[in-house]
Amino acid sequence: MAKYLAEAARERAGAEYRYRSSTFTVWLAAIGERHTNAGHPHPGIDPLIVEAMRKIRGRRTGATDPARRAEPLAPADLETLVIDIEARAQGWAAQVAARRDIALLALGFSGGLHRDELARLVVQDVAPVGDGVGEWLAVRRGDTDSDSANRYLPKGESARLCPWCAHLRWLAVIADYDAAYERASHTMRSDANSETTMDPEAVRERAADAGAAAVIRLVHTAKGSPDRHICDGPWPCAPSPEAPLFRALRNGLPQEDGSLTAGSITRMVHQRAVAAGLDPAAIDPFGTRSRHAQTSALGHAVEPRALNPIGGALSPWTIRQNLGRDLPPAVFPSGSRPPLGQDEDLDTNARRPPLGLAARYHRPWELFARWCAATDHASLPAAPLTVAAYLDDHPGSRGTHRTRLSAINQAHLVAGLPAPGRAATLRTALNEHRSARGERITARVNSIVRQLPTKGWTRGLFGRRNAALLMLSAAGLTYAQIADLVQEDLTLHDDHAIIANGLASIAATGDPDTCPVGILRRWTDVVRLAPHPAGRGLLEHHLSRNTLPAAGFDPAHAKLPLFTSFDARGYTAMHDNLVTWLRPLSATSIATIVAAHLSGPLPAYRTRATVPLRERSSAPPVPESIELEDTFAAGVAARHRDHQRLNDVGSLWDDFDDRADEVTRMLERALAIADGTLVPD
């Protein structure tokens, strides 16, 4: 045994010893326990071994055998961790994990708790104490009933580092999940026939779905930012006080019987530290030295928050010395449960897959329907924006998203509804080849629209329209979809444009020449005036001077086509000059316009002569005298003769009206004489 220790003590790893003195102590303890269990004497108490260990420790100094002690986690490092965790929480499942990890870090740091102590905490081990709604957060340590062993945490000055706020956010998750889970289980068992045996696995799955809906609703309806305190709000009522406080998560849901272990907490801290750019080997987030450093710097303050701004744990003795009074003893909640009510989340009909949907799509559809019920969205039919929000709230690979999208599309198709997953934005995002092709087309379109005119008559009219057509085509819309658009299908925001309730979404770029939002906004200014009988004159006046006002759509024209056809002079086809019908631009015409710009040189845009509005006259224009061939002479002469004859039509109609009035008066006189009401002259 002594030879074994001596040989190991001589091994080196570079300039340092390979094994430290503490390592030999651990070896001796393990070997001694094995000997003792087998009925042999402990070798570590032999004088030879004791002397060997004394020599090993004596030859090593602090320089050659330094103690490996991690630095305590500073408040600045903790804040860096918390901010990074919040920034990476994309999707409701990641936000649930962020709430748990932040609460674990805040309680562990502020309370100076070790990993095994955190892993053993149950819901009822953390409770508010003090006057009113509570001034202190009491954390029970171990199984002892002694109040002196508890940790007392004041409310932190920073909302991000406040242990109260972090604990309340996590407690709300497990309280809502446990309550919905138990309500669903109770409802299903009550509705079942006493003679029917329910599958326990089916009960757990349905109850977990109800709990998931409650958690999703909580995350989506959460108000306030991480910079605002919520520690003065109501304390959630957890239905399972004896359940573990920090639990393992499966698909973003806390497992009712899955408590975190000390090892899993270590791995979590390591992963979070690496992601935040910190060295996980150089920090000890739950070391007691950080707590001692906080309490040693305390002054004789009066308010609990001023007593410790970062929310570090205090002992009852420290509180008594600083506040001059004793805290009431910590009363932790008992195992009482709130009464079970009706489960509003267990809507089985809304989540049931449509008849005819393939079995492999049942579970993806149920998850989508569950999310829609929790976020107050319609699942059947679902809008493309709803599907996009669902995918954004459930991060995954392209293959996973394609499976989810296929399930949603098939559910709509078997129900006789259009598939929302065929929106251009979704198809482009989930198809690498389509995405690459779209990027090439967008780059080509940007170089073209930069050259298209926006002013002048009629070049500004067609330049604005064709630029909008090119942008929608580059966004992935088909020519038929563009032709079917009406004005209410286009919604413009400062940073993006939405087409047909999510059929496509185009982000703004900030470039005034190629920004899709700016190009579409310039076209809406034209469309506002186009349907009016005097619209052509106004467009000619403003476009020729580049003074077209930015007014956007007219709500009265919401059902009119977004793109209408114009002739070469800028006239649009209307019915009786009324704003009741406009001829939409056909898909074939759109395809021709887009192909002409993408396949060759830029088409020519002509500038036509304009007449100022003040020089315009309501009289019909006088036809110019032009030379024609003899073949057309007879026809032209006949038209001139007809024109001269028609000039007298007005006077003839006036004479006819006068004669009709005279006949009417004569008839009225004759009827009056016949009735005896008038005596003839």
C-alpha positions as CSV (number, residue, x, y, z in Angstrom):
1,M,0.0,0.0,0.0
2,A,2.8,2.4,0.9
3,K,4.7,1.6,-2.4
4,Y,1.5,2.2,-4.3
5,L,1.1,5.7,-2.7
6,A,4.8,6.5,-3.2
7,E,4.8,5.7,-6.9
8,A,1.7,7.7,-7.5
9,A,3.1,10.6,-5.5
10,R,6.2,10.8,-7.8
11,E,4.1,11.0,-11.1
12,R,4.1,14.4,-12.7
13,A,2.0,16.2,-15.4
14,G,4.4,18.8,-16.7
15,A,5.7,21.0,-13.9
16,E,3.0,20.0,-11.4
17,Y,2.3,16.8,-9.6
18,R,-0.3,14.6,-11.3
19,Y,-2.2,13.8,-8.1
20,R,-2.9,16.2,-5.3
21,S,-2.8,15.4,-1.6
22,S,-6.6,15.4,-1.4
23,T,-6.7,12.7,-4.0
24,F,-4.7,10.3,-1.9
25,T,-7.0,11.0,1.0
26,V,-10.0,10.0,-1.1
27,W,-8.2,6.8,-2.3
28,L,-7.4,5.8,1.3
29,A,-11.0,6.3,2.3
30,A,-12.3,4.2,-0.6
31,I,-9.8,1.4,0.0
32,G,-10.5,1.5,3.8
33,E,-14.2,1.2,3.3
34,R,-13.8,-1.8,1.0
35,H,-11.6,-3.5,3.6
36,T,-14.0,-2.7,6.5
37,N,-17.0,-4.1,4.6
38,A,-15.1,-7.3,3.9
39,G,-14.1,-7.7,7.6
40,H,-10.5,-6.7,7.4
41,P,-8.8,-3.9,9.3
42,H,-8.6,-0.4,7.8
43,P,-5.1,-0.1,6.1
44,G,-5.2,3.7,6.5
45,I,-4.6,3.5,10.3
46,D,-1.4,1.5,9.9
47,P,1.6,3.5,11.2
48,L,3.4,2.9,7.9
49,I,0.6,4.4,5.8
50,V,0.3,7.3,8.3
51,E,4.0,8.1,8.0
52,A,3.8,7.8,4.1
53,M,1.0,10.3,4.0
54,R,2.8,12.6,6.4
55,K,5.9,12.6,4.1
56,I,3.8,13.2,0.9
57,R,2.1,16.2,2.5
58,G,5.4,17.5,3.9
59,R,7.2,17.6,0.5
60,R,4.4,19.6,-1.1
61,T,4.0,23.3,-0.6
62,G,1.3,25.7,-1.7
63,A,3.3,26.5,-4.8
64,T,3.7,22.9,-6.0
65,D,0.3,21.7,-4.8
66,P,-2.1,24.7,-4.9
67,A,-5.7,24.2,-3.8
68,R,-8.2,24.1,-6.6
69,R,-10.8,26.4,-5.3
70,A,-13.3,28.1,-7.7
71,E,-14.0,31.7,-7.3
72,P,-17.5,32.6,-6.1
73,L,-20.0,33.9,-8.6
74,A,-20.1,37.6,-8.6
75,P,-23.4,39.6,-9.1
76,A,-22.1,40.9,-12.4
77,D,-21.5,37.3,-13.7
78,L,-24.9,36.3,-12.4
79,E,-26.5,39.1,-14.3
80,T,-24.6,38.1,-17.4
81,L,-25.9,34.6,-17.1
82,V,-29.5,35.7,-16.6
83,I,-29.5,38.1,-19.5
84,D,-28.0,35.5,-21.8
85,I,-30.6,32.9,-20.7
86,E,-33.5,35.4,-21.4
87,A,-32.0,36.2,-24.8
88,R,-31.9,32.5,-25.8
89,A,-35.4,31.8,-24.7
90,Q,-37.0,31.4,-28.2
91,G,-40.3,29.6,-28.0
92,W,-42.6,28.7,-25.1
93,A,-40.6,25.6,-24.1
94,A,-37.4,27.5,-23.9
95,Q,-39.1,30.2,-21.9
96,V,-40.2,27.6,-19.4
97,A,-36.7,26.3,-19.1
98,A,-35.4,29.8,-18.7
99,R,-37.8,30.5,-15.8
100,R,-36.6,27.3,-14.0
101,D,-32.9,28.0,-14.5
102,I,-33.1,31.6,-13.5
103,A,-35.0,30.7,-10.3
104,L,-32.5,28.0,-9.5
105,L,-29.6,30.4,-10.0
106,A,-31.2,33.2,-8.0
107,L,-32.2,31.1,-5.0
108,G,-28.9,29.2,-5.0
109,F,-26.8,32.4,-5.2
110,S,-28.8,34.5,-2.8
111,G,-29.3,31.7,-0.3
112,G,-25.8,30.2,-0.5
113,L,-27.4,26.8,-1.1
114,H,-25.5,23.8,-2.4
115,R,-26.6,21.8,-5.4
116,D,-27.8,18.9,-3.3
117,E,-29.8,21.3,-1.1
118,L,-31.5,22.8,-4.2
119,A,-32.2,19.4,-5.6
120,R,-34.0,18.4,-2.4
121,L,-36.3,21.4,-2.2
122,V,-40.0,20.9,-2.5
123,V,-42.6,23.5,-3.2
124,Q,-43.6,24.0,0.4
125,D,-39.9,24.6,1.5
126,V,-40.0,28.2,0.1
127,A,-42.6,30.6,1.6
128,P,-43.0,34.3,2.4
129,V,-42.8,35.5,6.0
130,G,-43.2,38.8,7.7
131,D,-45.8,41.5,7.9
132,G,-48.4,42.0,5.2
133,V,-47.7,40.0,2.0
134,G,-44.3,39.2,3.4
135,E,-40.9,40.9,3.7
136,W,-38.7,37.9,3.5
137,L,-38.5,34.7,1.5
138,A,-37.8,31.8,3.9
139,V,-36.0,28.8,2.5
140,R,-36.0,25.7,4.6
141,R,-32.6,23.8,4.8
142,G,-32.6,20.1,5.5
143,D,-35.1,18.2,7.6
144,T,-34.6,20.1,10.8
145,D,-37.4,22.2,12.4
146,S,-35.0,24.7,13.8
147,D,-35.7,28.2,12.5
148,S,-32.0,29.1,12.8
149,A,-31.1,26.8,10.0
150,N,-33.4,28.5,7.5
151,R,-32.3,31.1,5.0
152,Y,-34.1,34.5,4.8
153,L,-34.0,36.3,1.5
154,P,-35.1,40.0,1.1
155,K,-36.4,41.3,-2.1
156,G,-33.6,42.3,-4.5
157,E,-33.1,45.8,-5.8
158,S,-32.6,44.5,-9.4
159,A,-35.7,42.7,-10.8
160,R,-33.5,40.4,-12.8
161,L,-31.6,39.2,-9.7
162,C,-34.5,39.3,-7.3
163,P,-35.0,35.8,-5.8
164,W,-38.6,36.6,-5.1
165,C,-39.4,37.5,-8.7
166,A,-37.5,34.6,-10.2
167,H,-39.2,32.1,-7.8
168,L,-42.7,33.5,-8.4
169,R,-42.2,33.2,-12.2
170,W,-41.2,29.5,-11.9
171,L,-43.8,28.8,-9.2
172,A,-46.6,30.1,-11.5
173,V,-45.5,27.5,-14.1
174,I,-45.6,24.5,-11.9
175,A,-48.8,25.7,-10.1
176,D,-50.7,26.1,-13.4
177,Y,-49.4,22.8,-14.8
178,D,-50.1,20.8,-11.6
179,A,-53.6,22.3,-11.3
180,A,-54.5,21.6,-15.0
181,Y,-53.0,18.1,-14.8
182,E,-55.0,17.2,-11.7
183,R,-58.3,18.7,-13.0
184,A,-57.9,16.8,-16.3
185,S,-57.2,13.5,-14.5
186,H,-60.1,14.1,-12.1
187,T,-62.5,14.9,-15.0
188,M,-61.5,11.9,-17.0
189,R,-61.9,9.5,-14.1
190,S,-65.3,11.0,-13.2
191,D,-66.6,10.8,-16.7
192,A,-65.5,7.2,-17.2
193,N,-68.0,4.4,-16.6
194,S,-67.3,2.5,-13.3
195,E,-67.3,-0.7,-15.2
196,T,-64.7,0.6,-17.8
197,T,-61.0,0.5,-17.0
198,M,-59.2,3.5,-18.4
199,D,-55.7,3.1,-19.8
200,P,-53.4,4.9,-17.3
201,E,-51.1,5.9,-20.1
202,A,-54.0,7.6,-22.0
203,V,-55.0,9.4,-18.8
204,R,-51.5,10.7,-18.3
205,E,-51.2,11.8,-21.9
206,R,-54.5,13.7,-21.9
207,A,-53.7,15.2,-18.5
208,A,-50.3,16.3,-19.7
209,D,-51.9,17.9,-22.7
210,A,-54.2,19.9,-20.4
211,G,-51.2,20.9,-18.3
212,A,-49.3,21.9,-21.5
213,A,-52.2,24.1,-22.6
214,A,-52.2,25.9,-19.2
215,V,-48.4,26.5,-19.4
216,I,-48.5,27.8,-23.0
217,R,-51.4,30.2,-22.0
218,L,-49.4,31.4,-19.0
219,V,-46.3,32.1,-21.1
220,H,-48.2,33.9,-23.9
221,T,-50.3,36.0,-21.5
222,A,-47.4,36.9,-19.2
223,K,-47.3,40.7,-18.7
224,G,-44.4,42.8,-17.7
225,S,-40.7,42.7,-18.7
226,P,-37.9,41.1,-16.7
227,D,-36.9,44.6,-15.6
228,R,-40.0,45.0,-13.5
229,H,-40.7,43.5,-10.1
230,I,-43.6,41.1,-9.6
231,C,-42.7,40.2,-6.0
232,D,-45.5,42.3,-4.6
233,G,-48.1,40.3,-6.5
234,P,-50.2,37.4,-5.3
235,W,-48.6,34.1,-4.3
236,P,-49.6,31.2,-6.6
237,C,-51.4,28.4,-4.9
238,A,-49.6,25.1,-5.8
239,P,-51.9,22.0,-5.6
240,S,-48.9,19.8,-4.8
241,P,-46.9,21.3,-2.0
242,E,-44.8,18.2,-1.5
243,A,-43.8,17.9,-5.1
244,P,-40.2,18.8,-6.1
245,L,-39.6,22.5,-6.7
246,F,-37.0,22.1,-9.4
247,R,-38.0,19.5,-11.9
248,A,-36.8,17.9,-15.0
249,L,-38.5,19.2,-18.2
250,R,-39.7,17.0,-21.1
251,N,-40.8,19.0,-24.2
252,G,-41.0,22.1,-22.0
253,L,-43.3,20.5,-19.4
254,P,-42.3,20.0,-15.8
255,Q,-42.4,16.3,-14.8
256,E,-44.4,15.8,-11.6
257,D,-42.1,13.0,-10.4
258,G,-38.9,14.1,-12.0
259,S,-36.7,16.1,-9.6
260,L,-33.5,17.6,-10.7
261,T,-30.4,15.9,-9.3
262,A,-27.2,17.6,-8.2
263,G,-25.4,16.3,-11.3
264,S,-28.1,17.7,-13.6
265,I,-27.8,21.1,-11.9
266,T,-24.1,21.0,-12.4
267,R,-24.5,20.3,-16.1
268,M,-27.1,23.0,-16.5
269,V,-24.8,25.6,-14.9
270,H,-21.9,24.4,-17.1
271,Q,-24.0,24.7,-20.3
272,R,-25.4,28.1,-19.4
273,A,-22.0,29.4,-18.5
274,V,-20.4,28.2,-21.8
275,A,-23.3,29.8,-23.7
276,A,-22.8,33.1,-21.9
277,G,-19.1,33.1,-22.5
278,L,-18.1,32.4,-18.9
279,D,-15.6,29.8,-17.7
280,P,-17.7,27.2,-15.9
281,A,-14.5,25.7,-14.2
282,A,-13.7,29.1,-12.7
283,I,-16.9,29.8,-10.9
284,D,-18.9,28.3,-8.1
285,P,-22.3,29.8,-8.3
286,F,-23.6,28.2,-5.0
287,G,-20.5,28.7,-2.8
288,T,-21.1,29.9,0.8
289,R,-18.2,32.4,0.4
290,S,-20.4,34.6,-1.8
291,R,-23.0,34.7,1.0
292,H,-20.4,35.5,3.6
293,A,-19.0,38.2,1.4
294,Q,-22.5,39.8,1.2
295,T,-23.3,39.6,4.9
296,S,-20.0,40.9,6.0
297,A,-20.5,44.1,4.1
298,L,-23.9,44.9,5.6
299,G,-24.5,48.1,7.4
300,H,-27.1,48.9,10.0
301,A,-29.9,49.5,7.6
302,V,-33.6,49.8,8.4
303,E,-35.4,48.5,5.3
304,P,-35.0,44.8,4.3
305,R,-34.2,45.7,0.7
306,A,-31.6,48.2,1.7
307,L,-30.2,45.6,4.1
308,N,-29.0,43.6,1.1
309,P,-29.6,45.1,-2.4
310,I,-28.8,42.0,-4.3
311,G,-31.1,39.7,-2.2
312,G,-28.5,37.6,-0.4
313,A,-29.6,35.3,2.4
314,L,-29.5,36.5,6.0
315,S,-29.6,34.6,9.2
316,P,-32.2,35.5,12.0
317,W,-29.3,36.9,14.1
318,T,-28.2,39.3,11.4
319,I,-31.8,40.5,10.8
320,R,-32.2,41.0,14.6
321,Q,-29.0,43.0,14.9
322,N,-29.9,45.3,11.9
323,L,-33.6,45.7,12.3
324,G,-33.9,45.6,16.1
325,R,-36.7,43.1,16.1
326,D,-37.2,39.3,15.6
327,L,-38.9,37.8,12.6
328,P,-42.0,35.7,13.1
329,P,-41.2,32.0,12.8
330,A,-41.3,30.7,9.3
331,V,-44.6,28.8,8.6
332,F,-44.3,26.7,5.6
333,P,-47.4,25.6,3.7
334,S,-48.9,22.2,4.7
335,G,-50.0,19.6,2.2
336,S,-53.6,20.9,1.7
337,R,-54.8,21.0,-1.8
338,P,-57.2,23.5,-3.5
339,P,-60.6,22.2,-4.6
340,L,-60.7,20.7,-8.0
341,G,-62.8,22.6,-10.5
342,Q,-63.8,22.0,-14.1
343,D,-61.0,21.7,-16.6
344,E,-61.6,24.5,-19.2
345,D,-58.6,23.2,-21.2
346,L,-59.8,19.7,-21.9
347,D,-61.6,20.4,-25.2
348,T,-61.3,17.1,-26.8
349,N,-63.5,17.9,-29.8
350,A,-61.4,20.8,-30.9
351,R,-58.2,18.7,-30.8
352,R,-59.6,15.6,-32.3
353,P,-57.9,14.9,-35.7
354,P,-60.3,15.3,-38.7
355,L,-61.8,12.1,-40.2
356,G,-59.5,10.7,-42.9
357,L,-56.3,12.2,-41.5
358,A,-53.4,9.6,-41.7
359,A,-52.4,8.1,-38.3
360,R,-48.8,9.5,-38.6
361,Y,-50.2,13.0,-38.5
362,H,-52.5,12.6,-35.5
363,R,-50.0,13.6,-32.8
364,P,-48.5,16.6,-34.7
365,W,-52.1,17.8,-35.4
366,E,-53.1,17.4,-31.7
367,L,-50.0,19.4,-30.6
368,F,-50.9,22.2,-33.1
369,A,-54.6,22.2,-32.0
370,R,-53.5,22.3,-28.3
371,W,-51.3,25.3,-29.0
372,C,-54.1,27.1,-30.8
373,A,-56.5,26.5,-28.0
374,A,-54.0,27.8,-25.5
375,T,-53.3,31.0,-27.5
376,D,-56.9,31.6,-28.6
377,H,-56.3,30.9,-32.3
378,A,-58.5,29.0,-34.7
379,S,-57.0,25.6,-35.6
380,L,-59.4,24.7,-38.4
381,P,-59.3,26.7,-40.5
382,A,-56.0,28.1,-39.5
383,A,-54.6,31.3,-41.0
384,P,-51.0,31.2,-42.5
385,L,-49.9,33.7,-39.8
386,T,-51.2,31.3,-37.1
387,V,-49.1,28.5,-38.6
388,A,-46.0,30.8,-38.8
389,A,-46.5,31.8,-35.1
390,Y,-46.8,28.1,-34.1
391,L,-43.6,27.1,-35.9
392,D,-41.8,30.1,-34.4
393,D,-42.9,29.1,-30.9
394,H,-41.6,25.6,-31.5
395,P,-38.0,25.7,-32.7
396,G,-36.8,22.7,-34.6
397,S,-35.0,21.6,-37.7
398,R,-36.3,22.0,-41.3
399,G,-37.4,18.4,-41.4
400,T,-39.3,18.7,-38.1
401,H,-41.1,21.8,-39.4
402,R,-41.9,20.1,-42.7
403,T,-43.5,17.2,-40.8
404,R,-45.6,19.7,-38.7
405,L,-46.6,21.6,-41.8
406,S,-47.6,18.5,-43.7
407,A,-49.8,17.4,-40.8
408,I,-51.5,20.8,-40.7
409,N,-52.0,20.9,-44.5
410,Q,-53.4,17.4,-44.6
411,A,-55.8,18.1,-41.8
412,H,-57.2,21.0,-43.8
413,L,-57.3,19.2,-47.1
414,V,-59.3,16.2,-45.7
415,A,-61.7,18.8,-44.1
416,G,-62.2,20.4,-47.5
417,L,-60.3,23.6,-46.6
418,P,-57.3,25.2,-48.3
419,A,-53.9,24.3,-46.9
420,P,-52.4,27.2,-44.9
421,G,-48.9,25.8,-45.2
422,R,-48.7,26.6,-48.8
423,A,-48.0,30.2,-48.1
424,A,-45.0,31.5,-49.9
425,T,-43.1,32.6,-46.7
426,L,-43.5,29.1,-45.1
427,R,-42.5,27.2,-48.3
428,T,-39.5,29.3,-48.8
429,A,-38.3,29.0,-45.2
430,L,-38.5,25.2,-45.2
431,N,-37.0,24.5,-48.6
432,E,-33.3,25.1,-48.9
433,H,-33.3,25.1,-52.8
434,R,-36.4,27.4,-52.9
435,S,-34.7,29.7,-50.4
436,A,-31.5,29.9,-52.4
437,R,-33.4,30.5,-55.6
438,G,-35.5,33.2,-53.9
439,E,-32.3,35.0,-52.8
440,R,-31.0,35.0,-56.3
441,I,-34.3,36.3,-57.7
442,T,-34.5,39.0,-55.0
443,A,-31.0,40.2,-55.8
444,R,-31.9,40.4,-59.5
445,V,-35.2,42.2,-58.7
446,N,-33.4,44.7,-56.4
447,S,-31.0,45.7,-59.3
448,I,-34.0,46.2,-61.6
449,V,-36.4,48.2,-59.4
450,R,-33.5,50.6,-58.6
451,Q,-33.8,51.6,-62.3
452,L,-37.5,51.8,-62.6
453,P,-39.0,55.4,-62.7
454,T,-41.3,56.6,-59.9
455,K,-42.3,60.0,-61.5
456,G,-43.3,61.2,-64.9
457,W,-46.4,60.5,-67.0
458,T,-47.0,57.7,-67.8
459,R,-43.6,56.2,-67.0
460,G,-44.0,56.8,-63.2
461,L,-47.4,55.1,-63.2
462,F,-46.1,51.9,-64.9
463,G,-42.7,52.0,-63.1
464,R,-44.4,52.0,-59.7
465,R,-46.8,49.2,-60.7
466,N,-44.2,47.0,-62.2
467,A,-41.8,47.4,-59.2
468,A,-44.6,46.2,-56.9
469,L,-45.3,43.2,-59.2
470,L,-41.6,42.3,-59.2
471,M,-41.4,42.5,-55.4
472,L,-44.4,40.2,-54.8
473,S,-43.1,37.8,-57.4
474,A,-39.7,37.7,-55.7
475,A,-41.5,37.0,-52.4
476,G,-42.7,33.7,-53.8
477,L,-46.3,34.5,-54.8
478,T,-47.5,32.9,-58.0
479,Y,-48.9,35.1,-60.8
480,A,-52.4,33.8,-60.1
481,Q,-52.1,34.7,-56.4
482,I,-51.0,38.2,-57.3
483,A,-53.8,38.6,-59.8
484,D,-56.4,37.6,-57.1
485,L,-55.2,40.1,-54.5
486,V,-57.6,42.9,-53.5
487,Q,-56.6,46.1,-51.7
488,E,-57.5,44.8,-48.2
489,D,-55.1,41.9,-48.6
490,L,-52.1,44.2,-48.3
491,T,-51.2,45.3,-44.7
492,L,-48.2,47.6,-44.4
493,H,-46.2,48.2,-41.2
494,D,-43.0,50.2,-40.6
495,D,-40.8,47.1,-40.7
496,H,-42.7,44.6,-42.8
497,A,-45.6,44.0,-45.1
498,I,-48.2,41.2,-44.8
499,I,-50.0,39.8,-47.9
500,A,-53.3,38.0,-47.6
501,N,-53.3,37.3,-43.9
502,G,-49.9,35.6,-44.0
503,L,-49.7,34.3,-47.5
504,A,-46.4,36.1,-47.6
505,S,-44.5,38.4,-45.3
506,I,-41.8,40.8,-46.6
507,A,-39.4,42.5,-44.3
508,A,-38.3,46.1,-44.8
509,T,-34.7,46.7,-45.8
510,G,-34.2,50.4,-45.1
511,D,-33.0,51.1,-48.7
512,P,-35.3,53.8,-50.1
513,D,-34.8,52.5,-53.7
514,T,-35.3,48.8,-53.1
515,C,-37.2,48.5,-49.8
516,P,-40.3,46.3,-50.5
517,V,-42.4,48.2,-48.0
518,G,-41.6,51.5,-49.6
519,I,-42.2,50.2,-53.1
520,L,-45.6,48.8,-52.1
521,R,-46.5,52.0,-50.2
522,R,-45.7,54.1,-53.3
523,W,-48.1,51.9,-55.3
524,T,-50.9,52.3,-52.8
525,D,-50.7,56.0,-53.3
526,V,-51.5,55.4,-57.0
527,V,-54.2,52.9,-56.3
528,R,-56.1,55.3,-54.0
529,L,-56.8,57.7,-57.0
530,A,-57.1,55.2,-59.8
531,P,-60.7,54.2,-59.3
532,H,-62.1,57.8,-59.4
533,P,-63.4,59.3,-62.7
534,A,-61.0,62.2,-62.2
535,G,-58.2,60.0,-61.0
536,R,-56.3,59.9,-64.2
537,G,-56.1,63.7,-64.3
538,L,-54.9,63.9,-60.7
539,L,-52.3,61.1,-61.3
540,E,-51.0,62.8,-64.4
541,H,-50.7,66.1,-62.6
542,H,-48.9,64.7,-59.5
543,L,-46.7,62.1,-61.1
544,S,-45.4,64.6,-63.7
545,R,-44.4,66.9,-60.8
546,N,-43.5,64.1,-58.3
547,T,-46.0,65.5,-55.8
548,L,-48.2,62.5,-55.3
549,P,-49.4,62.6,-51.7
550,A,-48.7,59.6,-49.4
551,A,-52.2,58.7,-48.4
552,G,-52.4,54.9,-48.6
553,F,-55.6,52.9,-49.4
554,D,-59.1,54.3,-49.3
555,P,-61.2,52.0,-47.1
556,A,-64.1,52.3,-49.5
557,H,-62.0,50.5,-52.1
558,A,-61.1,47.5,-49.9
559,K,-62.7,45.0,-52.3
560,L,-61.2,46.5,-55.5
561,P,-58.3,44.7,-57.2
562,L,-54.8,45.6,-56.0
563,F,-53.5,45.6,-59.6
564,T,-55.7,47.0,-62.4
565,S,-55.0,47.3,-66.1
566,F,-54.1,50.6,-67.7
567,D,-54.0,51.5,-71.4
568,A,-51.0,53.2,-72.9
569,R,-52.5,56.7,-72.0
570,G,-53.0,55.8,-68.4
571,Y,-56.7,55.1,-68.5
572,T,-58.1,52.3,-66.4
573,A,-61.2,50.2,-67.4
574,M,-64.2,51.2,-65.3
575,H,-67.9,50.5,-65.6
576,D,-69.9,53.7,-66.3
577,N,-67.2,55.8,-64.6
578,L,-68.4,54.4,-61.2
579,V,-66.2,53.1,-58.4
580,T,-67.9,49.7,-58.5
581,W,-65.7,47.6,-60.7
582,L,-62.1,47.7,-62.0
583,R,-60.6,45.3,-64.4
584,P,-57.9,43.3,-62.6
585,L,-54.6,42.7,-64.2
586,S,-54.6,39.0,-65.4
587,A,-52.1,36.4,-64.4
588,T,-50.9,36.2,-68.0
589,S,-50.3,39.9,-68.1
590,I,-48.4,39.8,-64.8
591,A,-46.2,36.9,-66.1
592,T,-45.5,38.8,-69.3
593,I,-44.5,41.9,-67.3
594,V,-42.2,40.0,-64.9
595,A,-40.6,38.0,-67.7
596,A,-39.9,41.1,-69.8
597,H,-38.0,42.6,-66.9
598,L,-36.1,39.5,-65.7
599,S,-35.2,37.9,-69.0
600,G,-33.7,40.8,-71.0
601,P,-32.9,44.5,-71.2
602,L,-35.1,46.9,-69.3
603,P,-38.3,47.8,-71.3
604,A,-38.6,51.4,-72.4
605,Y,-40.8,53.7,-70.3
606,R,-42.2,56.6,-72.3
607,T,-43.0,60.1,-71.0
608,R,-46.2,61.6,-72.5
609,A,-46.9,65.3,-72.8
610,T,-49.2,66.6,-70.0
611,V,-51.7,69.4,-69.9
612,P,-51.8,71.5,-66.7
613,L,-55.1,71.2,-64.8
614,R,-55.9,75.0,-65.1
615,E,-55.7,74.7,-68.9
616,R,-58.0,71.8,-69.2
617,S,-61.5,72.3,-70.7
618,S,-64.6,70.3,-70.4
619,A,-65.3,70.8,-74.2
620,P,-64.4,67.8,-76.4
621,P,-61.1,68.1,-78.2
622,V,-61.2,69.3,-81.8
623,P,-59.8,66.6,-84.1
624,E,-56.7,67.6,-86.0
625,S,-56.7,67.7,-89.8
626,I,-54.6,64.9,-91.2
627,E,-53.9,63.6,-94.7
628,L,-55.5,60.2,-95.5
629,E,-55.5,58.0,-98.5
630,D,-58.3,58.3,-101.1
631,T,-59.6,54.9,-99.9
632,F,-60.8,56.5,-96.6
633,A,-61.9,59.8,-98.2
634,A,-65.6,58.8,-98.6
635,G,-65.8,57.4,-95.1
636,V,-64.2,60.5,-93.5
637,A,-66.6,62.8,-95.5
638,A,-69.6,60.8,-94.3
639,R,-68.4,61.2,-90.7
640,H,-68.1,65.0,-91.2
641,R,-71.6,65.2,-92.7
642,D,-73.0,63.3,-89.8
643,H,-71.2,65.5,-87.4
644,Q,-72.7,68.6,-88.9
645,R,-76.2,67.1,-88.9
646,L,-75.8,66.1,-85.2
647,N,-75.0,69.7,-84.3
648,D,-78.7,70.6,-84.8
649,V,-80.0,67.7,-82.6
650,G,-80.0,69.9,-79.5
651,S,-82.3,72.6,-81.0
652,L,-84.6,69.9,-82.3
653,W,-85.0,68.4,-78.8
654,D,-85.8,71.8,-77.4
655,D,-88.5,72.4,-80.0
656,F,-90.0,68.9,-79.2
657,D,-90.1,69.7,-75.5
658,D,-92.0,73.0,-76.2
659,R,-94.6,71.3,-78.4
660,A,-95.1,68.6,-75.8
661,D,-95.8,71.2,-73.1
662,E,-98.4,72.9,-75.3
663,V,-100.2,69.6,-76.0
664,T,-100.3,68.9,-72.2
665,R,-101.9,72.2,-71.4
666,M,-104.6,71.7,-74.1
667,L,-105.5,68.3,-72.7
668,E,-105.8,69.6,-69.1
669,R,-108.1,72.4,-70.4
670,A,-110.4,69.9,-72.2
671,L,-110.7,67.7,-69.2
672,A,-111.6,70.6,-67.0
673,I,-114.4,71.7,-69.3
674,A,-115.8,68.2,-69.5
675,D,-115.9,68.0,-65.7
676,G,-117.7,71.3,-65.4
677,T,-114.9,72.9,-63.4
678,L,-114.1,75.3,-66.2
679,V,-116.4,77.5,-68.3
680,P,-115.3,77.8,-71.9
681,D,-114.6,81.2,-73.3
